Amino acid sequence: MPVSPKQLEEQARIAEALGEIGFVLPGSLTERRFSCTHGGCHCHKDPPVLHGPYLQWSRKVAGKTVSRTLSPDQVADYRPWFDNERRLRALVHQLEVLSLSIVEVDPRTPQRR
């Protein structure tokens, strides 16, 4: 297999970084503010003062978006997990790019005629 020492070193660096990732949570956090259905509420005044902020975590489950409201304490605890998810995706992408670069130059690949 035509893998250079530099490529092996890069793979080892990525593997080490992957091993340092802790818990991960997929999806995104969004801060939302809403108006309610009560006509006399402050959220319907001019200027409106909306209810919130509510911190929502949204993710896909079986092809459907699922949302959950999180407390500020939960967001503080789980924010590193969301950061870990982004880091995980970036590292997997780096590993894919490295692997593809090896396959693309492999001289054993049959040539099309």
TIVEXBA-597677 format. One record per residue (C-alpha): residue number from 1; residue in one letter; chain; x, y, z. Coordinates in Angstrom, 1 decimal. Example, Ala and Ser with C-alpha at 12.3 -4.5 7.8 and 13.67 -1.06 7.14 Angstrom:
2
1/a/A/12.3/-4.5/7.8
2/s/A/13.7/-1.1/7.1
//
This chain:
113
1/m/A/0.0/0.0/0.0
2/p/A/1.5/3.4/-1.1
3/v/A/1.3/5.3/2.2
4/s/A/4.0/7.8/3.0
5/p/A/5.5/8.3/6.5
6/k/A/4.0/11.8/6.4
7/q/A/0.5/10.4/5.7
8/l/A/0.9/7.9/8.5
9/e/A/1.9/10.7/10.8
10/e/A/-1.2/12.7/9.8
11/q/A/-3.4/9.7/10.4
12/a/A/-1.9/9.2/13.8
13/r/A/-2.5/12.8/14.7
14/i/A/-6.1/12.6/13.6
15/a/A/-6.6/9.3/15.6
16/e/A/-5.1/10.9/18.7
17/a/A/-7.4/13.9/18.4
18/l/A/-10.4/11.6/17.9
19/g/A/-9.4/9.8/21.1
20/e/A/-9.5/13.0/23.0
21/i/A/-13.2/13.8/22.1
22/g/A/-15.6/13.1/24.9
23/f/A/-19.4/13.1/24.7
24/v/A/-21.0/14.5/21.5
25/l/A/-24.5/15.8/20.8
26/p/A/-25.7/16.2/17.3
27/g/A/-27.8/19.1/16.2
28/s/A/-27.9/22.8/17.0
29/l/A/-28.7/25.2/19.7
30/t/A/-31.0/28.2/18.9
31/e/A/-32.2/31.0/21.0
32/r/A/-35.9/31.7/20.4
33/r/A/-38.3/34.4/21.5
34/f/A/-42.1/34.2/21.0
35/s/A/-45.3/36.1/21.2
36/c/A/-48.2/34.4/22.9
37/t/A/-51.9/34.2/22.1
38/h/A/-53.1/36.6/24.9
39/g/A/-54.1/39.9/23.3
40/g/A/-53.3/42.1/26.4
41/c/A/-49.8/40.6/27.0
42/h/A/-46.7/42.8/26.8
43/c/A/-45.6/40.8/23.8
44/h/A/-48.3/42.4/21.7
45/k/A/-47.6/46.0/22.8
46/d/A/-45.7/48.6/20.8
47/p/A/-42.8/47.9/20.9
48/p/A/-43.3/44.2/21.6
49/v/A/-41.4/42.5/24.4
50/l/A/-41.3/38.9/23.4
51/h/A/-41.2/35.9/25.8
52/g/A/-37.9/34.2/26.2
53/p/A/-35.2/33.7/25.4
54/y/A/-35.8/29.9/25.2
55/l/A/-32.8/27.8/24.3
56/q/A/-33.8/25.0/21.9
57/w/A/-31.8/22.0/20.8
58/s/A/-32.9/20.7/17.4
59/r/A/-31.7/17.5/15.7
60/k/A/-32.9/14.9/13.2
61/v/A/-34.3/11.6/14.3
62/a/A/-35.4/9.2/11.7
63/g/A/-35.6/12.0/9.1
64/k/A/-37.7/14.3/11.2
65/t/A/-36.6/17.3/13.2
66/v/A/-37.0/16.9/16.9
67/s/A/-36.6/19.9/19.3
68/r/A/-36.2/20.2/23.0
69/t/A/-36.1/23.2/25.2
70/l/A/-33.0/23.2/27.5
71/s/A/-32.5/25.2/30.7
72/p/A/-29.5/27.6/30.9
73/d/A/-27.8/25.1/33.3
74/q/A/-28.2/22.3/30.7
75/v/A/-26.8/24.5/27.9
76/a/A/-23.8/25.3/30.1
77/d/A/-23.2/21.6/30.7
78/y/A/-23.9/20.4/27.2
79/r/A/-22.3/23.2/25.1
80/p/A/-18.9/21.4/25.1
81/w/A/-20.7/18.3/23.7
82/f/A/-22.1/20.3/20.8
83/d/A/-18.5/21.7/20.2
84/n/A/-17.2/18.1/20.3
85/e/A/-19.7/17.1/17.6
86/r/A/-18.4/19.8/15.3
87/r/A/-14.8/18.8/16.1
88/l/A/-15.7/15.1/15.4
89/r/A/-17.1/15.9/12.0
90/a/A/-14.1/18.0/11.1
91/l/A/-11.7/15.2/12.1
92/v/A/-13.6/12.6/10.2
93/h/A/-13.6/14.8/7.1
94/q/A/-9.8/15.2/7.5
95/l/A/-9.4/11.5/7.7
96/e/A/-11.6/11.0/4.6
97/v/A/-9.6/13.5/2.6
98/l/A/-6.3/11.9/3.6
99/s/A/-7.7/8.4/2.7
100/l/A/-8.9/9.6/-0.7
101/s/A/-5.6/11.3/-1.4
102/i/A/-3.9/7.9/-0.9
103/v/A/-6.4/6.0/-3.1
104/e/A/-6.2/8.5/-5.9
105/v/A/-2.5/8.0/-6.4
106/d/A/-2.4/4.2/-5.9
107/p/A/-0.6/2.9/-9.0
108/r/A/-2.4/-0.5/-8.6
109/t/A/-5.7/1.0/-9.8
110/p/A/-6.5/-0.4/-13.2
111/q/A/-6.4/2.2/-16.0
112/r/A/-9.4/2.7/-18.2
113/r/A/-8.9/1.9/-21.9
//
